[in-house]
Amino acid sequence: MSVFDGKKIVIIGDRDGIPGPAIAECLKNTQAEVVYSATECFV
């Protein structure tokens, strides 16, 4: 059981850090639902 089980997740990744799709891939084996995933550039 994970703390993410049954949760809806919004992912905002960083272009120079960890991109959104990489975070979403890490959550793939949980029961979380990724409702939005993006990679932004914070300047």
C-alpha atoms as one frame of an Amber mdcrd trajectory, in Angstrom:
protein
   0.000   0.000   0.000   1.256   3.440  -0.939   0.382   6.932   0.272  -0.579
   7.640  -3.364  -3.167   4.848  -3.680  -6.500   6.255  -4.857  -5.172   9.812
  -5.199  -5.334  12.151  -8.190  -1.903  13.631  -8.913  -0.854  16.874 -10.641
   2.815  16.857 -11.666   4.799  19.978 -12.511   8.362  19.108 -13.433  11.293
  21.440 -14.013  13.208  21.669 -17.293  16.583  21.886 -15.525  15.592  19.425
 -12.785  13.295  16.431 -12.997  10.861  16.528 -15.942   7.175  15.745 -15.438
   7.117  12.512 -17.479   9.957  11.085 -15.352   7.961  11.720 -12.168   4.858
  10.184 -13.776   6.889   7.100 -14.693   7.909   6.688 -11.036   4.240   6.700
 -10.015   3.243   4.127 -12.638   3.324   1.178 -10.190   1.069   2.908  -7.653
  -2.698   3.193  -7.767  -2.427   6.983  -8.306  -4.164   8.664 -11.237  -1.993
  11.280 -12.957  -4.514  13.870 -14.148  -1.961  16.413 -15.397   1.762  16.285
 -16.121   3.892  19.106 -17.486   7.481  20.276 -17.616   7.956  24.002 -17.127
  10.897  26.389 -17.224  11.119  28.461 -14.055  13.287  31.518 -14.628
